[in-house]
Amino acid sequence: MVRALNTARSTTKLCLLLIAISTLVSGPFGFLVSVDPVSGFFRGAFTGAAIATPIVLFEVLYLRGSYGRPLRESPLWVLSVVRTAWYAIAILVGEVLTRLAFFEPLAFDAALLRTFLFSVAISLTLNFVLVINQLLGQNVLFNLLIGHYHRPREENRIFLFVDMIGSTAIAEQLGSARFISLLNQCIFDITTPILRHGGEIYRYVGDEVIVTWKTADAEANARALACAREISETIAAARPGVKSEYEVNLGFRMALHAGPVITGEIGDYKREITFVGDTMNTTARIEQMTKAYKEEILASGDYLNSAAIAADPEIVALGDVVLQGKNKPVSLFAVRGAASD
């Protein structure tokens, strides 16, 4: 209940912030281009809010939510067509509402036609950018365009590795096509808590999902642990349906670790942003240790210290462990209390 209230509060804040930004940008634009600057400012602000509101509600409330999942699961061209149509209608309706609000003539004149054609062009452009961003991954397109990681830089990051249990046997049992269908279903299931807790999906590696956060204050860093726990609950809720449809026992193992990495661009015709360093290797080794300890979620002391998580009865110290291929021991903790078999 508390998580639901926090999520609703966070979503509301995001919607209001995006609408406010659109309003604040559109007002000065109307001020600059209008014959009557004062009237133009208010007209521009109203238009910005009227257009942004349905677009933000569509993107944040509908498309990110459970009702929007069928659309997210559809081919990209279907999503693009629906988005383009919604954006174009929102822009056109926003212009009509502005005319009504400012007592201007309401007719399908040349100005309205220009607005409609402009809205379609803007919608197609925005959708092209959104599709490319979705293909590359969160924030990748923006960082590539501004060259943020053109020169490699050191960052402190949190990593969450989420790995399917027994994927080889499951793939052999189901066959490749059905296994991909199951894996994709699981990825859609766990993406919701990842986005809800501000995680960036760095990469899909076979049946493994790698999620990352930039380290910040302790409260923000704790989101990664909350994300892992919610993923556990999400998978547990999906388990009976998967068992019924695919006749397999679904489970994931997770590892949390934090530390420095070198972040930079790699590639020529295909560019991507990559993370390199001992932190990545250590997280992978911690994930392997979930098998030895028969735990669903393991976290390092480095991560828990960054999140200032202490005195939690559901977090059990396992001691200092020398991981495979490492010389320096790592403090490991089992995160219990999450949903499991």
C-alpha positions in Angstrom: 0.0 0.0 0.0 2.8 2.4 0.9 4.7 1.5 -2.3 1.5 2.1 -4.3 1.1 5.5 -2.7 4.7 6.5 -3.3 4.5 5.4 -6.9 1.3 7.4 -7.5 2.9 10.4 -5.9 6.0 10.1 -7.9 4.1 9.6 -11.2 1.9 12.7 -10.4 5.0 14.8 -9.7 6.5 13.7 -13.0 3.4 14.5 -15.0 3.1 17.9 -13.4 6.8 18.7 -13.9 6.6 17.8 -17.7 3.4 19.9 -18.2 5.0 22.8 -16.3 8.1 22.7 -18.4 6.0 22.7 -21.6 4.0 25.7 -20.2 7.1 27.6 -19.2 8.8 27.1 -22.6 5.7 27.8 -24.7 4.9 31.1 -22.8 8.1 32.9 -23.7 7.9 31.6 -27.2 4.4 33.1 -27.6 5.8 36.3 -26.1 8.5 36.6 -28.7 6.5 35.7 -31.9 3.2 37.6 -31.2 2.3 41.1 -32.2 0.8 41.5 -28.7 3.6 40.1 -26.5 1.5 39.9 -23.3 -1.4 38.2 -24.9 1.0 36.0 -26.8 2.7 34.9 -23.6 -0.6 33.7 -22.0 -1.8 32.1 -25.3 1.5 30.2 -25.7 1.5 29.0 -22.1 -2.1 27.8 -22.4 -1.4 26.1 -25.7 1.7 24.4 -24.3 -0.2 23.1 -21.3 -3.2 22.0 -23.5 -0.9 20.0 -25.8 1.4 18.6 -23.2 -1.3 17.3 -20.8 -2.7 14.5 -23.1 0.7 13.6 -24.4 2.2 13.3 -20.9 -0.8 11.3 -19.6 -0.5 9.0 -22.6 3.3 8.4 -22.1 3.5 8.4 -18.3 0.2 7.0 -17.1 -1.0 4.8 -20.0 2.0 3.6 -21.9 4.2 2.9 -18.8 1.3 1.2 -17.0 -0.3 -2.2 -17.2 -3.0 -1.0 -19.6 -0.3 0.1 -22.1 1.6 -3.2 -22.0 -0.2 -4.7 -25.1 0.8 -1.7 -27.1 4.4 -1.9 -25.8 4.5 -5.6 -26.7 3.3 -4.8 -30.3 5.7 -4.3 -33.2 7.5 -0.9 -33.1 5.7 0.3 -36.2 2.3 -0.2 -34.5 3.5 1.7 -31.4 4.9 4.5 -33.7 1.6 4.8 -35.6 -0.5 5.0 -32.4 2.0 7.5 -30.9 2.0 9.7 -34.0 -1.8 9.7 -34.3 -2.2 10.6 -30.6 0.4 13.4 -30.7 -1.1 14.9 -33.8 -4.6 14.8 -32.3 -3.2 16.3 -29.1 -1.6 19.2 -30.9 -4.6 19.9 -33.0 -7.0 19.7 -30.1 -4.7 22.0 -28.1 -4.9 24.6 -30.8 -8.7 24.3 -31.0 -9.0 24.7 -27.2 -6.7 27.7 -27.3 -8.9 29.4 -29.9 -12.0 28.7 -27.7 -10.3 30.0 -24.6 -9.1 33.2 -26.2 -12.4 33.8 -28.1 -10.8 33.4 -31.5 -12.7 32.2 -34.6 -13.1 28.4 -34.8 -12.9 27.3 -38.4 -10.8 24.9 -40.5 -8.9 27.7 -42.1 -5.4 27.9 -43.5 -3.9 28.6 -40.1 -5.5 25.4 -38.6 -4.4 23.4 -41.6 -0.8 24.6 -41.1 -1.1 23.7 -37.4 -2.3 20.2 -38.4 0.5 19.6 -40.9 3.0 20.9 -38.4 1.7 18.6 -35.7 2.0 15.6 -38.0 5.6 16.5 -38.9 6.5 17.1 -35.2 4.8 13.9 -34.2 6.8 11.9 -36.8 10.0 13.5 -35.7 9.4 12.8 -32.0 8.4 9.2 -32.7 11.5 8.6 -34.8 13.6 9.9 -31.9 11.7 7.8 -29.3 12.0 4.7 -31.4 15.8 5.2 -31.9 16.1 5.9 -28.1 14.2 2.7 -27.4 16.4 0.6 -29.7 19.6 2.1 -28.2 18.5 2.1 -24.6 17.7 4.7 -21.9 19.7 7.9 -22.2 22.1 6.3 -24.7 21.0 8.5 -27.7 21.2 11.7 -25.7 24.7 10.9 -24.3 25.9 9.8 -27.7 24.7 13.0 -29.4 26.3 15.3 -26.9 29.5 13.2 -26.7 29.2 12.8 -22.9 31.2 9.6 -22.9 33.3 10.3 -26.0 36.3 10.6 -23.7 36.1 7.7 -21.1 35.3 8.9 -17.6 35.2 7.3 -14.2 31.8 7.0 -12.5 30.5 5.4 -9.4 27.6 3.2 -10.2 25.3 0.5 -8.7 24.7 -2.6 -10.8 21.9 -5.2 -10.5 22.3 -8.4 -12.4 19.1 -10.4 -12.9 19.6 -13.9 -14.2 17.1 -16.6 -15.0 17.6 -19.9 -13.1 18.0 -23.0 -15.3 17.6 -21.3 -18.6 19.6 -23.9 -20.5 17.3 -26.7 -19.4 14.2 -24.6 -19.9 15.3 -23.7 -23.5 15.9 -27.3 -24.2 12.5 -28.2 -22.8 10.5 -25.5 -24.6 12.4 -25.1 -27.8 14.0 -21.9 -29.0 10.9 -20.1 -30.2 8.8 -20.7 -27.0 11.8 -20.0 -24.8 12.2 -16.5 -26.4 8.5 -15.9 -25.9 8.9 -16.8 -22.2 12.0 -14.7 -21.8 10.4 -11.7 -23.4 7.4 -12.0 -21.2 9.7 -12.0 -18.1 11.6 -9.0 -19.4 8.4 -7.1 -19.8 7.3 -8.1 -16.3 10.5 -6.9 -14.6 10.9 -3.8 -16.7 8.1 -2.1 -14.8 9.8 -2.2 -11.4 13.1 -1.2 -13.0 11.6 1.9 -14.5 9.6 2.6 -11.3 12.8 2.7 -9.3 14.8 4.8 -11.8 17.0 2.0 -13.1 18.6 2.1 -16.6 18.6 -1.2 -18.5 22.2 -1.4 -19.7 22.1 -4.6 -21.6 20.4 -7.9 -22.2 22.9 -10.8 -22.2 21.1 -13.9 -23.2 18.7 -14.6 -20.3 20.4 -12.0 -18.1 19.3 -8.3 -17.6 21.9 -5.8 -16.4 20.5 -2.7 -14.7 22.4 0.3 -13.4 22.0 3.5 -11.4 24.4 6.3 -10.9 25.3 6.5 -7.2 23.8 9.5 -5.4 22.6 9.9 -1.8 21.8 7.0 0.4 18.0 7.3 -0.1 18.4 7.3 -3.9 20.9 4.4 -3.8 18.4 2.3 -1.8 16.2 2.2 -4.9 18.2 -0.6 -6.3 17.5 -2.9 -3.4 13.8 -1.9 -3.5 13.9 -2.7 -7.2 15.4 -6.2 -6.6 12.7 -7.0 -4.0 9.9 -5.8 -6.3 11.3 -7.9 -9.2 11.2 -10.9 -6.8 7.6 -10.2 -6.0 6.7 -9.7 -9.7 8.3 -13.0 -10.7 6.5 -14.8 -7.8 3.2 -13.4 -9.0 3.9 -14.5 -12.6 5.1 -18.0 -11.5 1.6 -19.8 -11.5 0.7 -18.5 -14.9 4.1 -19.4 -16.4 3.8 -22.9 -14.8 0.4 -23.3 -16.4 1.3 -22.1 -19.8 4.9 -23.3 -20.2 5.1 -26.1 -17.6 8.4 -24.8 -16.1 9.3 -23.5 -12.7 10.3 -19.8 -13.1 13.0 -18.3 -11.0 15.6 -15.6 -11.1 18.8 -14.9 -9.1 20.0 -11.4 -8.5 23.2 -9.6 -7.4 23.7 -6.1 -6.2 27.1 -4.3 -6.1 28.4 -0.7 -6.2 31.7 0.8 -7.2 33.8 2.7 -9.8 33.6 1.9 -13.5 35.0 3.5 -16.6 32.2 4.6 -18.9 32.9 5.3 -22.6 31.8 5.0 -26.2 32.8 2.0 -28.3 32.1 1.0 -31.9 32.2 2.5 -35.4 29.1 1.8 -37.5 27.3 0.5 -34.4 28.1 2.6 -31.3 27.2 2.0 -27.8 28.1 3.1 -24.3 29.9 0.5 -22.2 31.0 0.0 -18.6 34.4 -1.5 -17.9 36.0 -2.3 -14.6 36.3 -4.6 -11.6 32.9 -3.6 -10.4 31.2 -5.3 -13.3 33.3 -8.5 -12.8 32.6 -8.5 -9.1 28.9 -8.2 -9.6 29.0 -11.2 -12.1 30.9 -13.2 -9.5 28.4 -12.3 -6.8 25.6 -13.5 -9.0 27.3 -16.8 -9.4 27.5 -17.2 -5.6 23.7 -17.1 -5.4 23.9 -20.8 -6.5 26.4 -21.8 -3.8 24.4 -20.1 -1.1 21.0 -21.0 -2.6 19.9 -17.4 -2.2 17.7 -15.4 -4.5 19.3 -12.0 -3.9 22.9 -11.3 -2.7 24.2 -7.8 -2.1 27.7 -6.7 -1.4 28.7 -4.7 1.7 29.9 -1.9 -0.7 26.4 -1.5 -2.1 24.7 -1.7 1.3 27.1 0.9 2.8 26.3 3.2 -0.2 22.6 2.9 0.6 23.1 3.2 4.3 21.0 0.1 4.9 21.6 -1.4 8.3 19.8 -3.3 11.1 17.4 -4.9 8.6 16.4 -8.4 9.9 15.8 -9.5 6.4 19.4 -8.8 5.4 21.7 -11.5 6.7 25.5 -11.3 6.8 27.3 -14.2 5.1 30.8 -13.0 5.9 33.8 -12.1 3.8 34.1 -14.2 0.7 36.9 -14.6 -1.8 35.2 -14.7 -5.1 36.4 -16.7 -8.0 39.3 -15.0 -9.7 39.7 -12.4 -7.0 42.2 -12.0 -4.2 40.5 -9.4 -2.0 37.5 -10.8 0.0 34.1 -9.2 -0.5 31.4 -8.9 2.3 28.3 -10.6 1.1 24.7 -10.3 2.5 21.6 -12.4 1.7 18.5 -10.3 1.1 15.6 -12.3 2.4 12.0 -11.6 2.9 11.5 -11.2 -0.9 8.9 -13.5 -2.5 10.3 -16.9 -3.4 9.4 -20.6 -3.5 
